[in-house]
Amino acid sequence: MQLVKAVSVFLILGRCVIFPAMGQKILKAQQLETDVGDGHLLWDSLSVDMVVRSDNDPVIGLLLNYSDSSDFHFLTVANRNGQLLVQLGRKQYGHTRIAEQFVKEGQLLAQHNYRLKVYRAPWVDREHWRQWKAELIDLSQGTRIFKESVENILPFFGLGRTGPLIVGPATELRAFNRYPTEPRPEQASLKPAALFGSGMVLQREKPIPVWGTAKPGSRVYVVLANRGDSTLAGPDGSWRVVLPAREAATGLTMQIRCGTATVEFQDIAIGEVWVASGQSNLEMRAWQSDVVQQLDSTWKNGAIRFFMQQQWPSPQPEETAVGKWIKADSPDAWGCSATALSFAIHLNGQLGIPVGILQAAWGGTGVESWIPVDSLRAIPQASAMLERYNGYLDVQKAGGEVTAEWPLSWDVPGQNHAPAYLYNGMIHPLRSYPVRGVLWYQGESNCHRSSQYQYLLPTFLKSWREAWRDDSLAFIGVQLAGYDGRQSGNQVPGAWPLLRDIQRRVLDDDPRARLVTAFDLGDSLDIHPYRKWELGRRMSLAAVQLVQGGLSAPFSGPDVANVKLEGKTAWVSYKKGTADFGGPDSEITGFEVAGDDRRFHPARATLTADGRIRLTSADVPHIAAVRYGWENYPVRANLKNTAGLGAIPFRTDNWEIADQYPY
């Protein structure tokens, strides 16, 4: 790591000044914008050393993601009621909001030196799932007072201006250190976008754009394996070169040159690149799943590489990707998405070429956080949440305090659940990097309002294709796993099955999408099922079938094609290629039928010689609707094909489900 010794920002007694690291005189606040430096500096670790001069309310703090003296984030430690109060918050619109706080044993003691650190957790961190840690050390005694995992919800960590935070005369600054995210081979006059780095994977068979910043008007040359082009940097310093498409390859070198400045990236691969996004079941690490058990402890594969995009919510679209490339021949690979790693291993095995994954996921998030705000505005079904968001924002700007109970609290501005915030901060910076498609595992956090999902999911698909300017962008979606633990809308009768059916209908209607079922891989009491190896295998088969064409091995169970209602009998037909039943081993269960009274009863199901399922029920003389697998955790649904993959749940009716929509 390279220590940054630069001008540092701090706040003292509510007044913003600048503290020069080398003991120069204190500058005026007006010079802040020119002296702080790059507001998009990527960093992995910060620390501040302070000495407590008196016990009169001492506070030790770090200034984070600093805009100006009226808008900044912070991490502070202070004495409160005989304990330590740790707070993460933001000052904005003249009001201070606390996003997270916790209490620890101990006190800040007079004449003691302390070090407050915040740093990126190891990729394989068995202590906690959060990506950042805060730590306080008593340097005078050589003891650690606390270490706590913290979340980047506002956001706080990894990007932007930083410095020590001084509150009152009780503490005195001794040192401030900032360690950047892996020193990059860049110079002040030439900066490629942070997405580019040694070990990256570029998408095969598509033109390769390379972009960044340089001195305005200067000529920038980009060469990839002896083939290149050049361009002039614009008035704002931005430049972009598009190199011709290539076939799969490994071991390439890219050189970027501007004047006397040269940047070189090595060990570049060209292959298949996929974005992996969604919530916690996509974020779930390989070491937390059965993926690690499927591989030998010495397993390594340098042809599989991940770009780990940092969790970063933002109210406006960002241009800087915040992350790093990781090769699967590194122990860090066990900290990557279990589902995406399994997918990459299987896809690499099938195609024999490098696979790159751009991982951008955040547990507990709704789909609306991943959709651009202009796309949300285009659908009336999102108007209520946007009106709430704007109303909350008006209150905040007026200096008021917003109080909202879940789920309405998700629309409060400034945090990771707010509409469009994760698209802005995590996806928008990736949109110019060509990819083959998207792995999408999300939906649990929308189940309490499943009926709204039928409008949000197609909007999501359309908006990402527009962002990448690629109508052929492929999507592999996961139908929710079985779960009956009474969380995330699971307590609402029919909400989880409804969302599964919406996933089925939306993705089945999209020619560039495929649905992979996971309900048979679930856990009745754990919303994060352990079995991610098989899920990744299914997704890889779906990707090969969708992208390369032709029939691969079955990647999903029988998928309903149509249902014909004939009085007291219903006939269910399944899509060709999914419904090789091979004869049932036992009685088929899981089907229900209802009449016009909308009361469902178990149906007697019979597999006929032509491969259809015949349904009848003595309780329903005239069938009006059919459902299959309509349970949170479908224990009764046992229809499978010869590959052992369970039939996909569905319903034929559109009767209202009493969830929390309109939302």
Buried (B, 14 or more C-beta within 10 A) or exposed (E): EEEBEBBBBBBBEEEBBBBEBEEEEEBEEEEBEEBBBEEBBBBBBBBBBBBBBEEEBBBBBBBBBBBEBEEBBBBBBBBBEEEBBBBBBBBBBEBEBEBBEEEBEBBBBEEBBBBBBBBBBEBBBEEEBBBBBBBBBBBEEEEEBBEBBBBBBBBBBBBBBBBBBBBBEBBEBBEBBBBBBBEBBBBEBBBBBBBBBBBBBBBBEBEBBBBBBBBEEBBBBBBBBEEBBEBEBEEEBBBBBEBEBBEBBBEBBBBBBBBEBEBEBEBBBBBBBBBBBBBBBBBBBBBBBBBBEBBEEEEBBBBBBBBBBBBBBBBEBBBBBBBBBBBBBBEBBBBBBBBBBBBBBBBBEBBEBBBBBBBBBBBBBBBBBBBBBEBBEEBEBBEBBBEBBEEBBEBBEEEEEBEEEEBBBBBBBBBBBBBBBBBBBBBBBBBBBBBBBBBBBBBBBBBBBBBBBBBBBBBBBBBBBBBBEBEEBBBBBBBBBBBBBEEBBBBBBBBBBBBBBBBBBBBBEBEBBBBBBBBBBBBEEEBBBBBBBBBBBBBBBBBBBBBEEEEBEBBBBBBBBEBEBEEBBBBBBBBEBBBEBEEBEEEBBBBBBBBEEEEBEEBBBEBEEEEBBBBBBEEBEEBBBBBBBBBBBBEBBBBBBEBEBBBBBBBBEEEEBEBBBEB
